[in-house]
Amino acid sequence: MANNIEVPFGLADITIGEGVEAITFDGAANFQADGGEVTLTPILQEVKIADFGESVYDEVVTGYTGRVLIVAAEDKIQMMKLALSSSEDITSTTNSEVVGLMDAKIGTSLRSKAKKVTIHPRNLPASDKSKDIVIYKMASNGDFTRSFANEQGNVQIELNMYPRDGMDASKPGNFFYRGAIDPNAPL
């Protein structure tokens, strides 16, 4: 019997946040102008031993960086807010509805604004989470750029990874996981 070949293809549903506050790029609630992208990178420290000259004897994991890139097709307030985590809501004085954004005060923590991100391949049923990538905390630490040319515009959102709340550096599972089982779920 031959092994199944699993070639990734197509868009993914990308959910930022949880519950009623979640923003989902699923082709229904919000649209992507281009496919999303995830990058997870270990930060390594080289170990050198004098007996081997300048050769690298080993590398030790000292942290992780990660980013998720989404190109939103629509220019909504919530897209700019995702692209620029260093912003604050402007709310209506009559009904508390968010009507705009402004710069956040100096000293604002981006980690406090970070949200859980779940990436689910669209070619899988919603119940099949075997290929989901979940990143515990992400926020944008970059710029907001909006072109006003005679072309289709979009909002580029680049989210960066932070360690999860309650992390334990002596154990794995502090930044992300893939699959249906959260290694840090309460028992």
C-alpha positions as a Markdown table, in Angstrom:
| # | Residue | x | y | z |
|---|---|---|---|---|
| 1 | Met | 0.0 | 0.0 | 0.0 |
| 2 | Ala | 1.4 | 3.4 | -1.0 |
| 3 | Asn | 1.6 | 6.3 | 1.5 |
| 4 | Asn | -0.7 | 9.2 | 0.9 |
| 5 | Ile | 1.0 | 12.3 | -0.5 |
| 6 | Glu | -0.1 | 15.4 | 1.3 |
| 7 | Val | 0.7 | 18.5 | -0.8 |
| 8 | Pro | -0.5 | 21.7 | 0.8 |
| 9 | Phe | -2.7 | 23.8 | -1.5 |
| 10 | Gly | -5.0 | 26.8 | -1.2 |
| 11 | Leu | -5.9 | 29.5 | 1.3 |
| 12 | Ala | -6.3 | 29.1 | 5.0 |
| 13 | Asp | -8.9 | 30.6 | 7.4 |
| 14 | Ile | -6.9 | 32.8 | 9.8 |
| 15 | Thr | -8.6 | 33.7 | 13.0 |
| 16 | Ile | -7.2 | 36.5 | 15.2 |
| 17 | Gly | -8.5 | 36.5 | 18.8 |
| 18 | Glu | -11.2 | 34.4 | 20.4 |
| 19 | Gly | -14.9 | 34.6 | 21.0 |
| 20 | Val | -17.1 | 37.4 | 19.8 |
| 21 | Glu | -14.0 | 39.7 | 19.5 |
| 22 | Ala | -12.4 | 37.3 | 17.0 |
| 23 | Ile | -11.6 | 38.5 | 13.5 |
| 24 | Thr | -11.6 | 35.8 | 10.9 |
| 25 | Phe | -10.3 | 35.9 | 7.3 |
| 26 | Asp | -12.4 | 33.1 | 5.9 |
| 27 | Gly | -13.7 | 34.4 | 2.6 |
| 28 | Ala | -17.0 | 35.3 | 4.1 |
| 29 | Ala | -16.5 | 37.6 | 7.1 |
| 30 | Asn | -13.3 | 39.1 | 5.8 |
| 31 | Phe | -11.4 | 38.7 | 2.5 |
| 32 | Gln | -7.7 | 38.3 | 1.8 |
| 33 | Ala | -6.2 | 40.1 | -1.2 |
| 34 | Asp | -3.4 | 37.6 | -1.3 |
| 35 | Gly | -2.7 | 34.3 | 0.6 |
| 36 | Gly | -1.5 | 34.4 | 4.2 |
| 37 | Glu | 1.9 | 33.3 | 5.3 |
| 38 | Val | 3.3 | 32.0 | 8.6 |
| 39 | Thr | 7.0 | 31.9 | 9.6 |
| 40 | Leu | 8.3 | 30.3 | 12.8 |
| 41 | Thr | 12.0 | 30.6 | 13.5 |
| 42 | Pro | 14.1 | 29.3 | 16.3 |
| 43 | Ile | 16.7 | 31.7 | 17.8 |
| 44 | Leu | 19.9 | 29.7 | 18.1 |
| 45 | Gln | 23.2 | 30.2 | 20.0 |
| 46 | Glu | 26.2 | 28.6 | 18.6 |
| 47 | Val | 28.3 | 26.3 | 20.8 |
| 48 | Lys | 32.0 | 26.3 | 19.8 |
| 49 | Ile | 34.7 | 24.1 | 21.3 |
| 50 | Ala | 38.3 | 25.3 | 21.0 |
| 51 | Asp | 39.5 | 21.8 | 20.0 |
| 52 | Phe | 37.5 | 22.1 | 16.8 |
| 53 | Gly | 38.7 | 25.6 | 15.8 |
| 54 | Glu | 35.9 | 27.9 | 14.5 |
| 55 | Ser | 33.6 | 24.9 | 13.7 |
| 56 | Val | 30.2 | 24.9 | 15.2 |
| 57 | Tyr | 29.9 | 21.9 | 17.6 |
| 58 | Asp | 26.2 | 22.4 | 18.4 |
| 59 | Glu | 23.4 | 25.0 | 18.4 |
| 60 | Val | 21.1 | 25.6 | 21.4 |
| 61 | Val | 17.6 | 27.0 | 21.2 |
| 62 | Thr | 17.4 | 30.3 | 23.1 |
| 63 | Gly | 14.0 | 31.6 | 21.9 |
| 64 | Tyr | 11.7 | 31.8 | 19.0 |
| 65 | Thr | 10.5 | 34.5 | 16.6 |
| 66 | Gly | 7.4 | 34.2 | 14.5 |
| 67 | Arg | 5.3 | 36.2 | 12.1 |
| 68 | Val | 2.0 | 35.9 | 10.3 |
| 69 | Leu | 1.4 | 38.0 | 7.2 |
| 70 | Ile | -2.2 | 38.7 | 6.0 |
| 71 | Val | -3.1 | 41.0 | 3.2 |
| 72 | Ala | -6.6 | 42.2 | 3.9 |
| 73 | Ala | -8.7 | 43.1 | 0.8 |
| 74 | Glu | -10.9 | 45.6 | 2.7 |
| 75 | Asp | -10.0 | 48.8 | 4.4 |
| 76 | Lys | -12.0 | 48.6 | 7.6 |
| 77 | Ile | -11.1 | 50.2 | 11.0 |
| 78 | Gln | -10.5 | 46.7 | 12.5 |
| 79 | Met | -7.9 | 45.9 | 9.7 |
| 80 | Met | -5.9 | 49.1 | 10.5 |
| 81 | Lys | -6.2 | 48.2 | 14.2 |
| 82 | Leu | -4.7 | 44.8 | 13.5 |
| 83 | Ala | -2.0 | 46.3 | 11.3 |
| 84 | Leu | -1.1 | 48.9 | 13.9 |
| 85 | Ser | -1.4 | 47.4 | 17.4 |
| 86 | Ser | 0.0 | 50.6 | 18.8 |
| 87 | Ser | -3.3 | 52.3 | 18.3 |
| 88 | Glu | -6.4 | 53.0 | 20.4 |
| 89 | Asp | -10.1 | 53.2 | 19.6 |
| 90 | Ile | -12.0 | 56.4 | 19.2 |
| 91 | Thr | -15.5 | 55.7 | 20.3 |
| 92 | Ser | -18.8 | 57.5 | 19.7 |
| 93 | Thr | -20.0 | 59.6 | 22.6 |
| 94 | Thr | -23.6 | 58.5 | 21.9 |
| 95 | Asn | -23.4 | 54.7 | 21.6 |
| 96 | Ser | -19.8 | 53.6 | 22.4 |
| 97 | Glu | -19.3 | 52.4 | 18.8 |
| 98 | Val | -15.7 | 52.5 | 17.5 |
| 99 | Val | -15.7 | 55.3 | 14.9 |
| 100 | Gly | -11.9 | 55.7 | 14.4 |
| 101 | Leu | -8.4 | 55.1 | 15.7 |
| 102 | Met | -5.7 | 57.2 | 17.2 |
| 103 | Asp | -2.1 | 56.7 | 18.4 |
| 104 | Ala | -1.7 | 54.9 | 21.7 |
| 105 | Lys | -0.1 | 56.7 | 24.6 |
| 106 | Ile | 3.7 | 56.4 | 25.1 |
| 107 | Gly | 4.6 | 53.3 | 27.1 |
| 108 | Thr | 1.7 | 51.1 | 25.8 |
| 109 | Ser | 2.5 | 47.4 | 25.9 |
| 110 | Leu | 2.1 | 45.6 | 22.7 |
| 111 | Arg | 2.1 | 42.3 | 24.5 |
| 112 | Ser | -1.1 | 43.4 | 26.4 |
| 113 | Lys | -2.8 | 43.8 | 23.0 |
| 114 | Ala | -1.6 | 40.5 | 21.6 |
| 115 | Lys | -4.1 | 37.9 | 20.5 |
| 116 | Lys | -4.2 | 34.1 | 19.8 |
| 117 | Val | -3.9 | 33.3 | 16.1 |
| 118 | Thr | -5.3 | 30.1 | 14.5 |
| 119 | Ile | -4.5 | 29.1 | 11.0 |
| 120 | His | -6.7 | 26.4 | 9.5 |
| 121 | Pro | -6.3 | 25.1 | 5.9 |
| 122 | Arg | -9.6 | 25.7 | 4.1 |
| 123 | Asn | -9.4 | 22.4 | 2.2 |
| 124 | Leu | -10.0 | 20.6 | 5.6 |
| 125 | Pro | -13.4 | 20.3 | 7.3 |
| 126 | Ala | -13.7 | 22.7 | 10.3 |
| 127 | Ser | -13.7 | 19.7 | 12.6 |
| 128 | Asp | -10.3 | 18.5 | 11.3 |
| 129 | Lys | -7.7 | 20.4 | 13.3 |
| 130 | Ser | -4.8 | 18.1 | 12.5 |
| 131 | Lys | -3.0 | 20.7 | 10.4 |
| 132 | Asp | -4.0 | 23.8 | 12.3 |
| 133 | Ile | -1.2 | 26.1 | 13.5 |
| 134 | Val | -2.0 | 28.0 | 16.7 |
| 135 | Ile | 0.2 | 30.8 | 18.0 |
| 136 | Tyr | -0.6 | 31.8 | 21.6 |
| 137 | Lys | 0.1 | 35.6 | 21.4 |
| 138 | Met | 0.6 | 37.9 | 18.4 |
| 139 | Ala | 0.5 | 41.6 | 17.8 |
| 140 | Ser | 1.8 | 44.0 | 15.1 |
| 141 | Asn | 4.9 | 45.9 | 15.9 |
| 142 | Gly | 5.3 | 47.4 | 12.5 |
| 143 | Asp | 3.9 | 50.1 | 10.3 |
| 144 | Phe | 0.6 | 50.8 | 8.6 |
| 145 | Thr | 1.1 | 51.6 | 5.0 |
| 146 | Arg | -1.8 | 52.5 | 2.6 |
| 147 | Ser | -1.2 | 53.3 | -1.0 |
| 148 | Phe | -3.5 | 55.7 | -2.8 |
| 149 | Ala | -2.7 | 54.8 | -6.5 |
| 150 | Asn | -4.9 | 53.8 | -9.4 |
| 151 | Glu | -4.8 | 50.2 | -8.4 |
| 152 | Gln | -6.5 | 47.8 | -6.0 |
| 153 | Gly | -5.5 | 48.8 | -2.5 |
| 154 | Asn | -5.1 | 46.5 | 0.5 |
| 155 | Val | -4.0 | 46.5 | 4.1 |
| 156 | Gln | -1.0 | 44.5 | 5.0 |
| 157 | Ile | -1.1 | 43.1 | 8.5 |
| 158 | Glu | 2.1 | 41.6 | 9.9 |
| 159 | Leu | 1.7 | 40.0 | 13.4 |
| 160 | Asn | 4.7 | 39.1 | 15.5 |
| 161 | Met | 4.9 | 36.3 | 18.1 |
| 162 | Tyr | 5.3 | 36.7 | 21.9 |
| 163 | Pro | 5.5 | 33.9 | 24.5 |
| 164 | Arg | 2.1 | 32.7 | 26.0 |
| 165 | Asp | 0.8 | 33.9 | 29.3 |
| 166 | Gly | 2.0 | 31.5 | 32.1 |
| 167 | Met | 5.0 | 30.4 | 30.1 |
| 168 | Asp | 7.5 | 28.1 | 31.6 |
| 169 | Ala | 10.9 | 28.3 | 30.0 |
| 170 | Ser | 11.9 | 25.0 | 31.4 |
| 171 | Lys | 9.2 | 23.3 | 29.3 |
| 172 | Pro | 8.2 | 23.2 | 25.6 |
| 173 | Gly | 5.0 | 24.7 | 24.2 |
| 174 | Asn | 5.4 | 28.4 | 25.1 |
| 175 | Phe | 4.9 | 29.9 | 21.6 |
| 176 | Phe | 3.0 | 27.7 | 19.2 |
| 177 | Tyr | 1.7 | 24.3 | 18.4 |
| 178 | Arg | 0.4 | 22.3 | 15.4 |
| 179 | Gly | -2.5 | 19.9 | 15.6 |
| 180 | Ala | -5.7 | 19.4 | 17.5 |
| 181 | Ile | -4.3 | 19.1 | 21.0 |
| 182 | Asp | -3.2 | 22.2 | 22.9 |
| 183 | Pro | -0.3 | 21.0 | 25.1 |
| 184 | Asn | -1.2 | 23.7 | 27.6 |
| 185 | Ala | -4.9 | 23.1 | 27.8 |
| 186 | Pro | -6.2 | 22.8 | 31.4 |
| 187 | Leu | -6.7 | 19.1 | 32.4 |
